[in-house]
Amino acid sequence: YIHPLWQPNIVICGETPKSYSSLYVFKTGSSAVQTAVNITWSSINFKTLLHWDPKPVGYVYTVEMDGREKVCIHTDKTECDVTNVILQNLKDIYTARIYSEIPYDEDNFEIPPYEVSSEFVPYTQTELGTPTVTYFEQKDKILKVEVADPLTPKRVNGTLQTIRDIFKNDLEYMLYYWKDQSTGKKSAKTKTNQFTVDVDKGKSYCFYVQANIPSRLSNQKSQKSSIKCTSIHREDLDVGAAVGVLILIIVLSVVIYKCTKAKRRLTEKENMPPNL
């Protein structure tokens, strides 16, 4: 039974309209259930969750992936982890049905009301996680940076796979670097996990890294890594300043000593008897 306050689209051939923003209220016996709305996918490095509204009152949800596998059965939450399902084939197209069910209503053999999610393709739609800079060094005119591939939940022979294991040559890294205290940026890219770029000798640099899949139409870049800065220039300044201060102290000490000695001689000369 459809509540008269809501006027959904006409149901054709027994199919529920695939609307993701309309709210439907159904009455089963003495209880009312609502179909899911605001259904969204959330996926980072293939860790994939479904989210929806509203919070159920007097009923529960069950998620069915592609009409085959049911997960999050009879849950009172509005979130479902579907990672294990999508990991079976990362290039498949997935949809989810979210059923609204009255718990323990075993005598009702009708298909519960449900709503259908949008399509989701893990390989092209999962977001890339933030890469981690594991090592960097600036020596003379060379800056070297190494980055670690983020892990995914996918296992092969018990070993967690990285995003490089999955994307292979589709994956590259971008390095953005600039002179410390400057706003002008330069960039470099690599298909490996290492960068070697030319920089100005004696100048410190700051940088960050992003993973990138240029073949994608969207979600190409990951979030930025934390910004790192070399300290070559600062260390040189510190050492130079220390040496300068030391030299200044020595020079001043010598000057003061000579001035004191000269003054003492002048005083002694003035105090000598005239006949001497």
Buried (B, 14 or more C-beta within 10 A) or exposed (E): EEBEEEEBEEEEEEEBEEBBEBBBBBEBEEEBBBBBBEBEBEBBBBBBBBBBEEEBEEBBBBBBBEEEEBBBEEBEEBEBBBBEBBBEEBEEEBBBBBBBBBEEBEEEEEEBBBBBBEEBBBBBBBBBBBBEBEEBEBEEEEBEBBBBBBBBBBEEEEEEBBBBBBBEEBBBBBBBBBBBEEEEEBEBEBEEBEBEBEBEEEBBBBBBBBBBBEEBEEEBBBEEBEEBBBEBBEEEEEEEEEEEEEEEEEEEEEEEEEEEEEEEEEEEEEEEEEEE
